Amino acid sequence: MWLPMRSRLARLGPAGLVCLALLLAGLLLAGAPFARAAGPDSAPPGLPSFADLAARLLPAVVNVASTETVSSSDNQGPGEPALPTLPPGSPLEKFFHNFMNHQGQGNNGDQGGDAPPAPDRLQSLGSGFIIDPSGLVVTNNHVIEGAQQITVTLHDGTVYPATLVGHDDRMDLALLRIHAPGPLPFVSFGDSDRIRVGDWVLAIGNPFGLGGTVTAGIVSARGRNLNEGPYDDFIQTDAPINRGNSGGPLFDLEGQVIGINTAIFSPSGGSVGIGFAIPGNIAKPVLAQLREYGHARLGWLGVRVQEVTPDIAASLGLKSPSGALVAGVNAGGPAEKAGVKSGDVILTFNGHKVPDMHSLPLIVAETTIGTTVPVEIWRHGGIETLRATIGELAPETTASLRTPAPSAGPPETAIASLGLSLAPLSAKLRSQYHLGADQKGVVVTTVTQGGPAASHGLKPGDVVLEVQQQTVNSPAEVLDRIDAVRREGRPSVLMLIQHGSTMNWVPLPVSGAGPGSAPGSPGKVSPG
């Protein structure tokens, strides 16, 4: 389970609050021995002490609290007690009583029984860090998303109201500003590309709303993709980070920020030693744009891409499964104007090698808008170089589709070796499968259970647009392309399949196919 690390204590419910009570009780009981163990000589020989580094960095790390108004029914289920049952007079009872009062619950005990419940003020807790002495604070977008009020608490306990300078949900970054009477302590970004797997790192943040907390670990992996978006390229660390660490910095041993702690993998919600941070080199240009424009200006090519699998590589004559396969081109976009077509494989972009589909969106996003760059593609068994002028990424729009009246259609054509049947487009099929009047291609009408087409995810109503990078408008044209592939001795035929509003290239075996064939995957489509 991928979890953003924003802490919402008010939504834990009784069971969650009891668990937190036990956690705090354990910390209280264990606090004295740990305090006695602290000191310059307490670490075993050979292990580093982070005390001096932590003392220098802690003043620049802040707690970020965002408040939004919600209905009482959203915060507490029917019949749920407001607090867990705790021993009367215990410190934890006082802690939870003060905490819930601090949330500003709206009833105040003086409303009539028939009055609707007043809205509650729900507080979210996260972390952040100051990057400029004038009061610029970096955090995650999901920490402050939907907030009506944002406050920042410094390490010394000083609280300031914060204003939102800019945010970007695609990169999950936000930039805040606070106004202090004098210069504030701050930290700087380092070069996250230099960090290596195995290097020591320090995470500082606000787990569970407890306040400034320092943990240490190493870089466990680089370039992690969590399938949360097209710009995933996380640093993985085993430094213990938990809910509430969101937006906090990940430091190298020089005290420079090399990442922004953003997510954890956890079946329980607590740290299991797998945390993820946005690399500093990705965050820096986005934050600069947030500061200047209030939003991120990301480069846009206007393509939808998918993974080049070994089967697809073999179908296209590529020596290795690398690059990004173009599954669709936005009309009027930079790629279409440059001559990029569906079925092309983008090998390099602006001089940067494209090892896989996940790397292309990041490379494009970091490219300066308005510049013209070379794009090297693989097309029809050879390499070509095109030139594209980069646009600015904007929200996508969905065109409406018209549905004509139904009528009789021509008979189906079965392709037993692929486990499917095809039919040319007709008014009846357009109506049956909700296809637009301008839809092109050949319709998949039946799919044999357990056959190659079914194993690769094809379903009735899908549309075959191209076979071997050539458009098809009849089942006969599909059969001709398949026969040509067989004559060339290739193991699979590559089809561009449209399913609803998405398109994927799917390699289907042309020989030895039948029930029980190994399943494949068309790959995930991401915007570029």
JOSUL-V756956 format. One record per pair of residues at least 24 apart in sequence whose ideal C-beta (glycine too) atoms are under 8 Angstrom apart, sorted by the first residue. I is the first residue (numbers start at 1). J is the second residue. If there is no record, write none. Layout:
I,J
I,J
//
This chain:
1,265
1,266
1,267
2,226
2,228
2,263
2,264
2,265
3,243
3,263
3,264
3,265
3,266
3,269
4,140
4,142
4,172
4,246
4,262
4,263
5,126
5,205
5,207
5,241
5,242
5,243
5,244
5,245
5,246
5,261
5,262
5,263
5,264
6,124
6,125
6,126
6,140
6,142
6,143
6,243
6,244
6,246
7,124
7,125
7,126
7,206
7,207
7,208
7,209
7,243
7,244
8,122
8,123
8,124
8,125
9,99
9,123
9,125
9,208
9,209
10,75
10,100
10,103
10,120
10,122
10,123
11,75
11,122
13,76
13,77
13,80
14,80
14,81
14,83
14,84
15,84
17,83
17,84
17,96
18,84
20,208
21,84
21,86
21,92
21,96
23,208
24,92
24,95
25,92
28,91
48,200
48,253
50,202
50,214
50,216
53,202
53,251
53,253
53,255
54,202
54,204
54,214
56,255
57,187
57,202
57,204
57,249
57,251
57,255
58,155
58,204
58,212
58,214
59,154
59,155
59,156
59,185
60,129
60,130
60,155
60,184
60,185
60,186
60,187
61,127
61,128
61,129
61,130
61,155
61,187
61,204
61,205
61,212
61,248
61,249
62,127
62,128
62,129
62,130
62,137
62,152
62,153
62,154
62,155
63,125
63,126
63,127
63,128
63,152
63,153
63,206
63,209
63,211
63,212
64,125
64,126
64,127
64,128
64,137
64,139
64,143
64,144
64,150
64,151
64,152
64,162
64,176
64,206
64,247
65,123
65,124
65,125
65,126
65,150
65,151
65,152
65,153
66,123
66,124
66,126
66,143
66,144
66,145
66,146
66,147
66,149
66,150
66,151
67,104
67,121
67,122
67,123
67,124
67,147
67,148
67,149
67,150
67,151
68,121
68,122
68,124
68,146
68,147
68,148
69,119
69,120
69,121
69,122
69,148
70,119
70,120
70,121
70,122
71,117
71,119
71,120
72,105
72,106
72,107
72,117
72,118
72,119
72,120
73,117
74,120
74,122
75,120
75,122
125,206
125,208
125,209
125,244
126,205
126,206
126,244
126,245
126,246
126,247
126,248
127,204
127,205
127,206
127,244
127,245
127,246
127,247
127,248
127,249
127,261
128,152
128,176
128,247
128,248
129,186
129,187
129,204
129,247
129,248
129,249
129,257
130,184
130,185
130,186
130,187
131,186
131,187
131,188
131,189
131,257
131,287
132,186
133,183
133,184
133,185
133,186
134,177
134,183
134,184
135,160
135,177
135,178
135,179
135,180
135,184
136,165
136,175
136,176
136,177
136,291
137,162
137,175
137,176
137,177
137,178
138,173
138,174
138,175
138,176
138,247
138,249
138,260
138,283
138,287
139,173
139,174
139,176
139,246
139,247
140,172
140,173
140,174
140,246
140,247
140,260
140,262
141,167
141,168
141,169
141,171
141,172
141,173
141,174
142,169
142,172
142,246
143,174
143,246
143,247
144,174
144,176
145,169
150,176
152,176
152,178
154,184
155,212
165,290
165,291
165,294
166,289
166,290
166,291
166,293
166,294
166,295
166,296
167,290
167,295
168,286
168,290
168,295
168,296
170,229
170,230
170,231
170,296
170,298
171,231
171,278
171,282
171,283
171,286
171,296
172,262
172,278
173,260
173,278
173,283
173,286
173,287
173,290
173,296
174,247
174,290
175,287
175,290
175,291
187,249
187,251
187,255
187,256
187,257
188,256
188,257
189,256
189,257
189,258
189,280
189,281
189,283
189,284
190,252
190,254
190,256
190,257
190,258
190,280
191,256
191,258
191,280
191,281
192,235
192,258
192,259
192,279
192,280
192,281
192,282
193,279
193,281
195,219
195,222
195,235
195,252
195,258
197,221
197,222
199,252
199,253
200,252
200,253
201,237
201,239
201,250
201,251
201,252
201,253
201,258
201,259
202,239
202,250
202,251
202,252
202,253
203,237
203,239
203,240
203,241
203,245
203,248
203,249
203,250
203,251
203,261
203,275
204,248
204,249
204,251
205,241
205,244
205,245
205,246
205,247
205,248
205,249
205,261
206,244
206,245
206,248
207,241
207,242
207,243
207,244
207,245
208,242
208,243
208,244
209,244
210,244
215,239
215,240
215,241
217,273
220,274
224,276
225,358
226,263
226,276
227,524
228,263
229,526
230,358
230,361
230,362
230,526
230,527
230,528
231,282
231,361
231,362
231,365
232,358
233,279
233,282
233,358
233,362
234,262
234,263
234,276
234,277
234,278
234,279
235,259
235,276
235,277
235,278
235,279
236,274
236,275
236,276
237,275
237,276
237,277
238,273
238,274
238,275
239,275
240,271
240,273
240,275
241,271
241,275
242,269
242,270
242,271
243,269
243,270
245,275
250,277
256,280
282,362
282,366
285,366
297,369
297,392
298,364
298,365
298,392
298,393
299,364
299,365
299,366
299,367
299,368
299,369
299,390
299,391
299,392
299,393
300,333
300,334
300,364
300,369
300,390
300,391
300,392
300,393
300,394
300,528
301,333
301,334
301,335
301,340
301,349
301,360
301,364
301,375
301,388
301,390
301,391
301,528
302,329
302,330
302,332
302,333
302,334
302,335
302,336
302,391
302,528
303,327
303,328
303,329
303,330
303,333
303,335
303,340
303,346
303,528
304,328
304,329
304,330
304,502
304,503
304,525
304,526
304,527
304,528
305,346
305,357
305,360
305,361
305,525
305,526
305,528
306,357
306,504
306,505
306,522
306,523
306,524
306,525
306,526
307,356
307,357
307,521
307,523
307,524
308,345
308,356
308,357
309,507
309,520
309,521
309,523
311,491
311,492
311,507
311,509
311,520
312,494
312,505
312,507
314,490
314,491
314,492
314,507
315,468
315,485
315,490
315,491
315,492
315,493
315,494
315,507
316,345
316,378
316,381
316,469
316,494
317,381
318,345
318,378
322,347
322,354
322,355
322,356
323,347
323,354
323,355
323,356
323,378
324,354
324,356
324,357
324,359
324,360
324,528
325,357
325,505
325,523
327,496
327,502
327,503
327,504
327,505
327,525
328,503
328,525
333,391
334,388
334,389
334,390
334,391
335,375
335,388
337,388
337,389
338,375
338,386
338,387
338,388
338,389
339,386
340,375
340,377
340,386
340,388
341,379
341,469
342,465
342,466
342,469
342,496
342,503
343,379
343,466
343,469
343,494
343,496
343,505
344,377
344,378
344,379
345,377
345,378
345,379
346,375
346,376
346,377
347,376
347,377
347,378
347,383
348,374
348,375
348,376
349,373
349,374
349,375
349,376
350,374
350,375
357,523
357,524
357,526
358,526
360,528
361,526
361,527
361,528
364,390
364,528
365,393
379,469
380,469
393,527
396,527
398,501
401,434
401,435
401,436
401,437
401,439
402,436
402,437
403,430
403,431
403,434
403,435
403,436
403,437
404,430
404,431
404,437
405,431
406,431
406,432
412,445
412,446
412,475
413,475
413,476
413,479
414,446
415,475
415,478
415,479
415,482
416,448
417,452
417,510
417,511
417,513
417,514
418,451
418,452
418,453
418,482
418,508
418,510
418,513
419,447
419,448
419,450
419,451
419,452
419,453
419,454
419,513
419,514
419,515
420,444
420,446
420,447
420,448
420,451
420,453
420,458
421,445
421,446
422,464
422,475
422,478
423,475
424,473
424,474
424,475
425,463
425,473
432,461
433,460
433,461
435,463
439,463
440,465
440,471
440,473
441,465
441,466
441,471
441,472
441,473
441,498
442,472
442,473
442,474
442,475
442,477
442,478
444,497
448,515
449,515
450,515
450,516
451,513
451,514
451,515
451,517
452,508
452,509
452,513
452,514
452,517
453,508
455,517
455,518
455,519
455,520
456,506
456,507
456,508
456,519
456,520
456,521
456,522
457,506
457,521
457,522
458,497
458,506
459,499
461,499
462,497
462,498
462,499
463,497
463,498
464,495
464,496
464,497
465,496
465,497
465,498
465,503
466,495
466,496
467,493
467,494
467,495
467,496
468,493
468,494
469,494
469,496
482,510
485,510
486,510
486,511
497,522
//
